[in-house]
Amino acid sequence: MKVLILGGAGMLGRKLAARLVTHGLARGAVTELILHDIVAGEAPAGAAFKTTVLTGNIADADQSTRLAALKPDVIWHLAAIVSGEAEANFDKGWDINARGSWHLLEALRAQNEASKGAYRPRLVFASSIAVFGAPFPAQIDDDFLCAPQTSYGAQKAITEMLVADYARKGFIDGLSIRLPTVCVRPGKPNAAASGFFSGIIREPLNGLEAILPVSDDVRHWHASPRSAAKFLTHAADLDEAALGGRRSLNMPGVSCTVAEQIEALGRVAGSDAVALIRRVPDDAIMAIVKNWPRDFAPERSPALGFEAESSFDVIIRIYLEDDFEGVRP
């Protein structure tokens, strides 16, 4: 079985590729993994299957045509520019996050029609809780409306609708999973407006100062990179019939305030780590974050077998187990 990860050089793409090496897919043995990104990725260590690394810009329609012609059986669409960058660069956000997705779906439709319906790949789109906008209830359930208040959220919501419609027409077998903010992200900070959620944990654990741009009472919805990779493989294996006509799923996660994150850091790493957090309010970040959801009560995804962490302490410990390169506290 041939599989494709769009955004394969990114953090989540690398986590997903590594999970394919260790756990595979229930739907069939992986025989070839194709990693595509705007920069060259790396083949996962220990792979028993062929790995092909391709580069290109998903905003280029010709790229989608070439990728669809490879006829992968499973496609994970992770390619995107992140929230802060999409808000700051309007054209780039729409070119990559929305038009790029439409180019991909059109290319897959062309392959489906050329094969007279024989080619119909499973496509898992990595959406976001940014598809929701304020005002919020105390907890967002599976029936809460999508009303994004950022360009990034709008781009994700539009792609969700495209995936659902192309699946309804039979061109693809697709679904969208709305990921919580993935935390603690390894590596260096990126341009995501949500990056500080990871930064205030990752940097102090590594003995570095962290900047906190929002107030301690900001509440948000989180899951670890390990859980996010599991979400993606489980979505690839999910029975299409279980989705009915609703092909977007809110993923499980952990709701906590920034203050509760910091308390968890103190329990895991001590007061010296907490002391490295410096509060520097940022109006632009606060304006984005105030329109993000805070807590969820998903029922469909847990019933379909999706699982996440039980506490933020567990999320920190997963970072220490999976990605931390220093001396563990």
CORPE-V560909 format. One line per field, one symbol per residue. phi: phi as a letter, one per 40 degrees, with the letter a starting at -180 (. if undefined). Layout:
BEGIN
phi->???
END
This chain:
BEGIN
phi->.cbbbcgcccdcccccccccccbgbcciccbabbbbacbccbcccgccbcbbbbbibcccdcccccccccfccbbbcbcaccdcccccbdccdccccbcdccdccccccccccccfgccaccbbcccaccccbccbcdbcccbcccacbbcdcccccccdccdccccdcgcbbbabbcccccacccgccbccccdcdcdcbccdccgbcbcbcbccccbabbacdcccccdccccccccdcccgcbbbbcccabcacddcdcccdcccbgcccccccbcbdbcccccccccccbabbcbccccchcbbccacdcccccdcccbcbcccc
END
